[in-house]
């Protein structure tokens, strides 16, 4: 009897691992796997069909109501290179779709400008991409660095983030602060 119970537990664990760690699982920032699975197909930048006939949904950027989640859109663009594609030639379709929405967002942001320095320890992805020469990839790197290494102790610490060299730092140093 105990052997059967352990066999069932092992089977359930295998299924959960496959479902939640599938090689085609989409990336999301702050969205649970259950939330992503509950989204309609229209919430994703691209849908592919694998060799077994299953849908592979890439890059969720809309919520369940179809509204674009800007934070998630930025995260999708920032982690685009991490996505696994069945047909790599289709990834440009997904990229163009995401970049079109991002472009509209950045136009609106550029009109608003930066009124006061941004706290890099508390800034959202939306705030980080407002900085000069900081796009989605760099914003996600800042976000992940802060998440993994803890808060920045000084403004100069942002130079430890991959991709932020002297030129980018010179362009953002007066627009950022650390509290």
C-alpha positions, 0 to 999 in steps of 0.5 A: 500500500505504501509503495502505491502511495509513493508511486502516486506522489512521484507521478504527481511531482513529475507532472508538476515539474513538467507543467511548471518547468516546461522548456517552453514556459513563458517568462513573467515578472510578478505573475504566478504560473497559475495566473499566466496559464489562466490568461487567454491566448490574446494575452501573448505576443505569439503562439506556436504549436509544438510537434505534439500539437500543444500550444506554446504561448510566448511572452504574456503582456496583457492581463486577463481583461486584455489590458496591456500591463506595461511592467510585463511588456517591459519585462517581456522585451527585457527577457526576450533573448531568454525565450525558447522558440519552436520556429525561431524565424517567427520570433521577429513577429513577436518582437515587432508586436511588443516593440510597437506597444513599447514605442507608444508607451515611450512616446507618452513617457518622453513628453512627461520627462523626469521631474525628480531623481528616481530611487533606483532601489524602489523604481519599477521597470516603467521608471527605469526605462525613463532614464536616458539610454536605459531600455528594457534589457538594462532595466531588467538587469537593474531589477534583477541585480537589485533583487539578487544583490540587495539594494544599491548603497550608492548611486555609483553602485549601479555601474556594477550592473552589466551593460552600464558603463561610463557613458550610460552612467554619465547620462543617468547619474543626475536622474537617479538617487539612493534612499 
